[in-house]
Amino acid sequence: MDASTDVMAVIDTTVVGITSSGWAAEMHGLSIWWASVDYLKYLPTYILEVQFATDTSWGALQSAYVL
């Protein structure tokens, strides 16, 4: 239990953005955003503001995949 609480504390300080409600309101975890045509307008901001997208070239992969 203590180890799980410690992991949740680290994740809570790592989260860049969160969208949840209803049945997912109390969920904790990490996810990696996968772009789709519907979310193209968010891709430039994602690449600029999320260090993971730049450090791992994830943003470039998303751009190549969607565009």
N, C-alpha and C positions, 0 to 999 in steps of 0.2 A: 504494500500500500504506500509506504513512504517513497519507494523508488518511482512508482507511478505518479505520485504527486510532484516529485522533483522534475520528471520529464514534462508533465503538464505545465509547470512553471516556466521551463525553458521555452516550450512551444508558445506559450502566451506572450513571451517577450520577443518572439521571432516573427509572429504573424504581422504581415504588412497590411492586409485588408481582410475583412470578414463579411460575409453575407450569409445569414442564417436566420431562420424563424421556424415557427411551428414545431414539428417533431425534431428538428435539428438544432434548436436553439441552445442546447447545453452540450453540443458535441465539441470535442477538441481534436486537433490533428493538423496535419499539413497536407496540402495538395499542390499540384503543379498545374497551372492554367494551360489549357489547350485551346488555341484560338479556333474560331469558326468564322465563316463569312458574316454572320450576324454580329460579331464582335470586332470587326475590323477597325472600327473607330477607336477602340481601346488599345490596339496594338502599339502605336507609337508611344503612348504614355507608359504602358507596361514595360517596354524596352528601356525607356529612359529612367524609370523610377524603381524598377526591381533589379537589384544588383545580380541576382541569380540569372536573369535573362541575358545579361551581358557577360558575366563570368564564365558561363557554360555554353554560350552561343545558342541558348534556347530561344531567345528572341529572333535570331536570324533563321533558325529552323522554322519557327512559326510563320515568319514572313514568307519564306520560300514555299511552305506548305499551302498557305492560304492564298497567296497572290500568285 
